[in-house]
Amino acid sequence: MADWLSLPLPTLADALRSDALALPEYLDGLEQRMIDRDPQVQAFLPESGRFERLRHEAEALARKYRNGSTRPSLYGVAVGIKDIFRVDGLPTRAGSRLPPELLAGKEAETVHRLRQAGALILGKTVTTEFAYFAPGPTSNPHNPEHTPGGSSSGSAAAVGSTQAPLALGTQTIGSILRPASFCGVVGFKPSYGRVSTAGVIPLAPSLDHVGWFTRDVAGSAAAAAVLCPDWSSAVPSRRPVVGVPQGPYLDHAEATARHAVEAVVDRLQGEGYSVRSVGALEDFEEVVRHHRTILAAEAARVHAAWFREHEALYHPRTAELIRAGLALGPGALDDALQARLRLRRTLLDLMQAHSIDVWACPAAVGPAPRGLDSTGDPVMNLPWTQAGFPAMALPCSVDDAGLPLGLQLVASAGGDEDLLAWAVEIERLISYQEASSASEPHPAHGRRR
């Protein structure tokens, strides 16, 4: 059973659909895995009778799909759901102390899509308060003394600890790609608006993206086929031109993260990929300032009524954000939103001028920091989120302490299918590089995974 639980999503789903893995056996193994691992990782919110519920739902699913040939793509697959998504039958608390009835409402469209595809809801995963920075109890599955990242802390840790093959998250700054990098899993953030946010407690609607975590790129593509309307499985006919953004943005990354990406880029060049280093985001501090303005202004709007009534229940960090938004002058949000449009246009023009298809850069400033009082710095993800570009994190290395490091790949808006298709080959080359360097006595950029 342990081997089944560690398999990528497509392989697991095929086994469940074909009864190569019986659904009751799968749930028995999941229950034991959660008993063994979640007391330390704390990826999931407590739920009384979780597996009684799951077995009841699995029985109903099996009755509905007695014929294996009619079973949907995610038949029986257990999925983690970040606790800002509304799920029928489970309370939504959004990592906060607010009364859950305030946050209740219709089930999230993404959760409904997962159910229609045959998935079972394993449970709610831990989030920072309202998907901002106030952390929950989740620890990094690679080292419990280090953060898993945030705000999708529990979802990344659930996949990283092989408790779930798929988990939903959201990203407003770096809340999918950063924890994916810290936890050594694949994280995918589609283009802005590609996946519905209906039924998700917002933080900043102009920046919020729904995404997910899986063990590999093929699993992410399988999830995309369910969660993205009109998903196309067509494969690009050529390799992408890879751009490496040089300048003040990249300067935020630590040497370990930069070296890990450089090793991947060297490998790509050795395999015949065209790689171009390009000056980009020269006004990066302005980009950050505009992002913070949008975030604060929109968070203040979302929380205005709740904050008036329940200010004392908010974590100081969340309250500080809301107060900052309330204090902004007239026109500040409109100016920042216009700057967002300019950023997108500038990046698109730069990609066109240099024929760049995919940016390659660190998924986080470095490995997961020690301690659970912070979720780390999301700055490496910020400009791509603000531009609304599809982006993903792939595990590409580990540091000297064995903590994962991630490669971030970014395509232009609407290029989701191409990005995932290109990432399949890049992931394969990274795996080859890791296997090769494992036999080398002195690897150039630290130990490989």
C-alpha positions as CSV (number, residue, x, y, z in Angstrom):
1,M,0.0,0.0,0.0
2,A,2.8,2.4,0.8
3,D,3.9,2.2,-2.9
4,W,0.4,3.1,-4.1
5,L,0.2,6.1,-1.8
6,S,3.5,7.5,-3.2
7,L,2.6,7.1,-6.8
8,P,1.9,10.1,-9.1
9,L,-1.8,11.1,-9.6
10,P,-2.3,9.6,-13.1
11,T,-1.0,6.2,-12.1
12,L,-3.0,6.1,-8.9
13,A,-6.2,7.2,-10.7
14,D,-5.7,4.5,-13.4
15,A,-5.3,1.9,-10.6
16,L,-8.5,2.9,-8.9
17,R,-10.5,3.1,-12.1
18,S,-9.4,-0.4,-13.1
19,D,-9.7,-1.9,-9.6
20,A,-6.0,-2.8,-9.7
21,L,-6.2,-0.9,-6.4
22,A,-9.5,-1.5,-4.6
23,L,-11.1,1.6,-3.2
24,P,-11.5,0.2,0.4
25,E,-7.9,-0.9,0.4
26,Y,-6.8,2.6,-0.7
27,L,-8.8,4.2,2.1
28,D,-7.4,1.8,4.6
29,G,-3.9,2.8,3.5
30,L,-4.7,6.5,3.6
31,E,-6.0,6.3,7.1
32,Q,-2.9,4.6,8.3
33,R,-0.7,7.2,6.4
34,M,-2.5,10.0,8.2
35,I,-2.2,8.3,11.6
36,D,1.5,7.9,10.9
37,R,2.4,11.3,9.5
38,D,-0.2,14.0,10.2
39,P,0.4,14.3,13.9
40,Q,3.8,15.8,13.1
41,V,3.1,17.5,9.8
42,Q,-0.4,18.8,10.7
43,A,-1.4,19.4,7.1
44,F,-5.1,18.7,7.7
45,L,-7.7,20.3,10.0
46,P,-9.1,17.8,12.6
47,E,-12.3,16.1,11.5
48,S,-14.2,13.7,13.7
49,G,-15.2,10.6,11.8
50,R,-13.2,11.5,8.7
51,F,-12.8,7.9,7.4
52,E,-16.3,6.9,8.3
53,R,-17.5,9.7,6.0
54,L,-15.0,8.8,3.3
55,R,-16.0,5.1,3.3
56,H,-19.7,6.0,3.1
57,E,-18.9,8.3,0.1
58,A,-16.7,5.7,-1.5
59,E,-19.5,3.1,-1.3
60,A,-21.9,5.5,-3.0
61,L,-19.3,6.2,-5.7
62,A,-18.8,2.5,-6.3
63,R,-22.5,1.9,-6.6
64,K,-22.8,4.8,-9.1
65,Y,-19.9,3.5,-11.2
66,R,-20.1,-0.3,-11.1
67,N,-18.7,-0.5,-14.6
68,G,-15.0,0.4,-14.6
69,S,-15.2,1.7,-18.2
70,T,-17.6,4.5,-17.2
71,R,-15.6,5.7,-14.2
72,P,-14.5,9.4,-14.4
73,S,-10.9,10.5,-14.4
74,L,-10.4,11.0,-10.7
75,Y,-12.5,8.1,-9.5
76,G,-11.8,7.5,-5.8
77,V,-8.8,9.8,-5.6
78,A,-8.6,11.6,-2.2
79,V,-8.0,15.3,-2.5
80,G,-7.0,17.9,0.1
81,I,-8.8,21.3,0.0
82,K,-7.4,24.5,1.4
83,D,-9.7,25.8,4.1
84,I,-10.7,28.9,2.2
85,F,-12.7,26.8,-0.3
86,R,-16.3,26.1,0.7
87,V,-17.0,22.4,0.9
88,D,-20.5,21.0,1.5
89,G,-20.6,19.2,4.8
90,L,-17.4,20.7,6.2
91,P,-17.1,24.1,7.9
92,T,-15.0,26.9,6.4
93,R,-12.8,28.8,8.9
94,A,-10.1,30.2,6.6
95,G,-7.5,29.8,9.4
96,S,-9.3,32.4,11.5
97,R,-11.2,32.8,14.7
98,L,-14.3,34.3,13.1
99,P,-17.6,32.4,13.4
100,P,-17.6,29.9,10.6
101,E,-21.3,30.7,9.8
102,L,-20.0,34.1,8.5
103,L,-18.0,32.3,5.9
104,A,-20.6,29.7,4.9
105,G,-22.0,29.6,1.4
106,K,-22.3,27.5,-1.8
107,E,-19.7,24.9,-2.4
108,A,-16.7,26.1,-4.5
109,E,-17.0,25.4,-8.2
110,T,-13.6,23.8,-8.2
111,V,-14.7,21.4,-5.5
112,H,-17.8,20.6,-7.4
113,R,-15.7,19.8,-10.5
114,L,-13.5,17.5,-8.5
115,R,-16.6,15.6,-7.2
116,Q,-18.0,15.4,-10.7
117,A,-14.7,13.8,-11.8
118,G,-15.1,11.2,-9.0
119,A,-12.7,12.6,-6.4
120,L,-13.2,12.1,-2.7
121,I,-12.6,15.1,-0.4
122,L,-10.0,13.9,2.1
123,G,-10.5,17.0,4.2
124,K,-9.7,20.6,4.7
125,T,-6.0,21.6,4.7
126,V,-4.5,24.3,7.0
127,T,-4.2,27.8,5.6
128,T,-2.7,30.9,7.0
129,E,-5.4,33.3,8.3
130,F,-7.5,34.4,5.3
131,A,-4.6,33.3,3.0
132,Y,-2.3,36.1,4.3
133,F,0.7,35.6,6.5
134,A,-0.4,34.6,9.9
135,P,0.7,30.9,10.0
136,G,-1.1,27.8,11.2
137,P,0.5,24.7,12.9
138,T,1.7,22.9,9.7
139,S,5.4,22.0,9.5
140,N,7.6,21.1,6.6
141,P,7.5,17.4,5.7
142,H,11.2,17.4,5.1
143,N,12.1,18.9,8.4
144,P,9.5,19.8,11.1
145,E,11.6,22.6,12.4
146,H,11.1,24.5,9.1
147,T,8.1,26.2,7.6
148,P,6.2,24.6,4.8
149,G,5.5,28.0,3.3
150,G,2.1,29.7,2.9
151,S,-0.6,30.5,2.6
152,S,-1.4,27.1,1.1
153,S,0.7,25.5,3.9
154,G,-1.4,22.4,4.5
155,S,-2.0,21.6,0.9
156,A,1.7,21.6,0.0
157,A,2.6,19.6,3.1
158,A,-0.2,17.1,2.4
159,V,1.2,16.3,-1.0
160,G,4.8,16.5,0.2
161,S,4.1,14.0,3.0
162,T,2.3,11.6,0.5
163,Q,-1.0,12.0,2.4
164,A,-2.7,13.3,-0.7
165,P,-1.8,13.0,-4.4
166,L,-3.6,16.3,-5.2
167,A,-4.5,19.3,-3.1
168,L,-6.1,22.7,-4.0
169,G,-4.5,26.0,-3.0
170,T,-4.6,29.7,-3.9
171,Q,-2.0,32.3,-4.7
172,T,-2.3,36.0,-4.3
173,I,1.5,36.7,-4.0
174,G,3.3,33.4,-3.8
175,S,1.1,31.0,-1.9
176,I,1.3,28.0,-4.3
177,L,4.8,28.2,-5.8
178,R,6.7,29.1,-2.6
179,P,5.2,26.2,-0.5
180,A,5.6,23.8,-3.4
181,S,9.3,24.8,-3.6
182,F,9.7,24.4,0.2
183,C,7.9,21.0,0.3
184,G,9.5,19.5,-2.8
185,V,6.4,19.1,-4.9
186,V,5.0,20.5,-8.1
187,G,2.8,23.6,-7.8
188,F,0.8,25.1,-10.6
189,K,-0.9,28.5,-10.8
190,P,-2.9,28.9,-14.0
191,S,-3.4,32.2,-15.8
192,Y,-5.5,34.8,-13.9
193,G,-9.2,33.9,-14.3
194,R,-8.6,30.6,-16.0
195,V,-10.0,28.7,-12.9
196,S,-13.1,29.9,-11.1
197,T,-12.7,31.4,-7.7
198,A,-16.5,31.0,-7.0
199,G,-17.0,29.7,-3.5
200,V,-13.5,30.7,-2.4
201,I,-13.0,33.3,0.4
202,P,-11.2,36.1,-1.4
203,L,-8.2,38.0,-0.2
204,A,-7.6,40.4,-3.1
205,P,-9.9,39.5,-6.1
206,S,-7.7,41.2,-8.7
207,L,-4.8,39.0,-7.7
208,D,-6.3,35.8,-6.4
209,H,-5.6,32.6,-8.4
210,V,-6.8,29.0,-7.8
211,G,-4.1,26.4,-8.3
212,W,-3.0,23.0,-7.0
213,F,-0.2,20.7,-5.8
214,T,0.8,17.3,-7.2
215,R,3.8,15.0,-7.1
216,D,4.7,15.6,-10.8
217,V,3.8,17.6,-13.9
218,A,1.7,14.8,-15.4
219,G,-0.4,14.9,-12.2
220,S,-0.8,18.7,-12.6
221,A,-1.9,18.2,-16.2
222,A,-4.5,15.6,-15.1
223,A,-5.9,18.1,-12.5
224,A,-5.9,20.9,-15.1
225,A,-8.1,18.8,-17.5
226,V,-10.7,18.7,-14.7
227,L,-10.4,22.2,-13.2
228,C,-9.7,24.4,-16.3
229,P,-12.6,24.9,-18.6
230,D,-11.9,24.0,-22.3
231,W,-8.6,22.4,-21.4
232,S,-6.7,21.3,-24.5
233,S,-4.3,18.3,-24.4
234,A,-2.5,19.4,-27.7
235,V,1.3,19.2,-27.4
236,P,3.5,22.0,-28.7
237,S,5.4,21.1,-31.8
238,R,8.7,22.8,-30.7
239,R,10.8,23.3,-27.6
240,P,10.4,26.7,-25.9
241,V,13.0,29.5,-25.9
242,V,13.9,29.9,-22.2
243,G,14.5,33.4,-20.7
244,V,16.4,34.1,-17.5
245,P,15.4,37.5,-16.0
246,Q,18.5,39.5,-15.0
247,G,18.5,42.5,-12.7
248,P,17.0,43.6,-9.3
249,Y,14.3,40.9,-9.3
250,L,16.8,38.0,-9.5
251,D,19.0,39.7,-7.0
252,H,16.5,38.9,-4.3
253,A,17.3,35.2,-4.6
254,E,19.9,33.6,-2.4
255,A,23.0,32.0,-3.9
256,T,21.7,28.5,-3.3
257,A,18.5,29.1,-5.2
258,R,20.3,30.9,-8.1
259,H,22.8,28.1,-8.4
260,A,20.1,25.4,-8.5
261,V,18.4,27.2,-11.4
262,E,21.7,27.8,-13.1
263,A,22.4,24.1,-13.0
264,V,19.0,23.4,-14.7
265,V,19.6,26.1,-17.3
266,D,23.0,24.6,-18.1
267,R,21.4,21.2,-18.5
268,L,18.8,22.7,-20.9
269,Q,21.5,24.4,-23.0
270,G,23.4,21.1,-23.1
271,E,20.3,19.5,-24.5
272,G,19.9,22.1,-27.3
273,Y,17.5,24.5,-25.7
274,S,17.9,28.1,-26.7
275,V,18.4,30.2,-23.4
276,R,18.6,33.9,-23.3
277,S,19.5,36.1,-20.3
278,V,17.5,39.3,-20.5
279,G,17.4,42.4,-18.4
280,A,13.9,42.5,-16.9
281,L,11.8,44.1,-14.1
282,E,14.2,47.0,-13.7
283,D,11.4,48.8,-11.8
284,F,10.9,45.9,-9.5
285,E,10.5,47.9,-6.3
286,E,7.7,49.8,-7.9
287,V,6.1,46.5,-9.0
288,V,6.2,45.4,-5.4
289,R,4.7,48.6,-4.1
290,H,1.8,48.4,-6.6
291,H,1.2,44.8,-5.6
292,R,1.0,45.7,-1.9
293,T,-1.4,48.5,-2.7
294,I,-3.8,46.3,-4.6
295,L,-3.6,43.6,-1.9
296,A,-4.2,46.0,1.0
297,A,-7.0,48.0,-0.7
298,E,-8.9,44.9,-1.9
299,A,-8.4,43.0,1.4
300,A,-9.9,46.0,3.2
301,R,-13.0,46.0,0.9
302,V,-13.5,42.2,1.3
303,H,-13.2,42.3,5.1
304,A,-14.9,45.7,5.8
305,A,-18.1,44.4,7.4
306,W,-16.4,41.5,9.2
307,F,-13.6,43.7,10.5
308,R,-16.0,46.3,11.9
309,E,-17.8,43.6,13.8
310,H,-15.0,41.2,14.8
311,E,-11.7,43.2,14.7
312,A,-10.5,41.7,18.0
313,L,-10.6,38.2,16.5
314,Y,-8.2,39.0,13.7
315,H,-4.5,38.2,13.9
316,P,-2.4,41.4,14.2
317,R,-0.7,40.8,10.8
318,T,-4.1,40.5,9.0
319,A,-5.5,43.4,10.9
320,E,-2.5,45.5,9.9
321,L,-3.1,44.8,6.3
322,I,-6.8,45.7,6.5
323,R,-6.0,49.0,8.3
324,A,-3.4,49.8,5.7
325,G,-6.0,49.3,3.0
326,L,-8.5,51.4,4.8
327,A,-6.0,54.3,5.1
328,L,-5.2,54.5,1.4
329,G,-6.1,57.6,-0.4
330,P,-8.7,58.0,-3.2
331,G,-7.4,56.7,-6.5
332,A,-4.6,54.6,-5.0
333,L,-6.2,51.3,-6.1
334,D,-7.0,52.5,-9.6
335,D,-3.5,53.7,-10.1
336,A,-2.1,50.4,-8.9
337,L,-4.4,48.4,-11.2
338,Q,-3.3,50.5,-14.1
339,A,0.3,49.8,-13.2
340,R,-0.6,46.1,-13.2
341,L,-1.8,46.4,-16.8
342,R,1.4,48.2,-17.8
343,L,3.5,45.4,-16.1
344,R,1.7,42.7,-18.1
345,R,2.2,44.7,-21.4
346,T,5.8,45.3,-20.6
347,L,6.5,41.7,-19.9
348,L,4.6,40.5,-23.0
349,D,6.6,43.0,-25.2
350,L,9.9,41.9,-23.7
351,M,9.0,38.2,-24.3
352,Q,8.1,39.0,-27.9
353,A,11.2,41.1,-28.5
354,H,13.4,38.3,-27.4
355,S,11.2,35.4,-28.6
356,I,11.0,34.1,-25.1
357,D,8.4,31.4,-24.4
358,V,9.2,30.5,-20.8
359,W,11.0,32.4,-18.0
360,A,13.2,30.2,-15.7
361,C,14.0,31.6,-12.2
362,P,13.9,30.5,-8.6
363,A,10.5,29.5,-7.1
364,A,11.5,30.9,-3.8
365,V,14.4,33.1,-2.4
366,G,16.0,29.9,-1.0
367,P,15.1,26.8,1.0
368,A,12.4,26.8,3.7
369,P,13.5,29.0,6.6
370,R,13.8,27.6,10.1
371,G,10.8,28.2,12.4
372,L,7.0,28.1,12.1
373,D,6.3,31.8,12.9
374,S,6.9,32.9,9.3
375,T,6.0,31.3,6.0
376,G,8.9,32.8,4.1
377,D,9.3,35.5,1.5
378,P,7.1,35.3,-1.7
379,V,8.9,38.0,-3.6
380,M,10.1,35.6,-6.4
381,N,6.5,34.9,-7.3
382,L,5.1,38.4,-7.0
383,P,5.6,39.9,-10.5
384,W,4.2,36.9,-12.3
385,T,1.2,36.7,-10.0
386,Q,0.6,40.4,-10.5
387,A,0.8,40.0,-14.3
388,G,-1.6,37.1,-14.2
389,F,0.8,34.7,-16.0
390,P,0.7,31.0,-15.6
391,A,3.5,29.7,-13.4
392,M,4.7,26.5,-11.8
393,A,7.3,25.2,-9.4
394,L,9.3,22.1,-10.0
395,P,11.6,20.5,-7.5
396,C,15.1,20.8,-8.9
397,S,17.6,20.3,-6.1
398,V,18.2,20.3,-2.4
399,D,20.5,22.4,-0.2
400,D,23.3,21.0,2.0
401,A,20.7,20.3,4.8
402,G,18.5,18.3,2.5
403,L,15.8,21.0,2.1
404,P,14.2,21.2,-1.4
405,L,14.8,24.0,-3.9
406,G,12.4,24.8,-6.7
407,L,12.6,26.0,-10.3
408,Q,9.9,28.4,-11.3
409,L,8.7,28.4,-14.9
410,V,6.5,31.2,-16.2
411,A,4.7,31.5,-19.6
412,S,2.7,34.3,-21.0
413,A,-1.0,34.8,-20.1
414,G,-3.1,32.1,-21.6
415,G,-0.2,29.8,-22.3
416,D,-1.2,27.3,-19.6
417,E,-1.4,24.2,-21.8
418,D,2.0,25.0,-23.4
419,L,3.6,25.6,-20.1
420,L,2.6,22.2,-18.7
421,A,3.5,20.4,-21.8
422,W,7.0,22.0,-21.9
423,A,7.4,21.3,-18.2
424,V,7.0,17.6,-18.7
425,E,10.3,17.5,-20.7
426,I,12.1,19.9,-18.4
427,E,11.1,17.8,-15.4
428,R,12.5,14.7,-17.1
429,L,15.8,16.5,-17.8
430,I,15.9,17.6,-14.1
431,S,15.4,14.1,-13.0
432,Y,18.1,12.9,-15.3
433,Q,20.4,15.6,-13.9
434,E,19.7,14.6,-10.3
435,A,20.3,10.9,-11.1
436,S,23.6,11.7,-12.8
437,S,24.9,14.1,-10.2
438,A,24.1,11.6,-7.4
439,S,27.1,9.6,-8.5
440,E,29.4,12.6,-8.7
441,P,31.6,13.1,-5.6
442,H,31.7,16.9,-5.8
443,P,28.6,18.3,-7.5
444,A,28.9,22.0,-8.6
445,H,25.9,23.3,-6.8
446,G,25.2,21.2,-3.8
447,R,23.7,17.8,-3.5
448,R,20.9,16.7,-5.8
449,R,17.7,15.1,-4.9
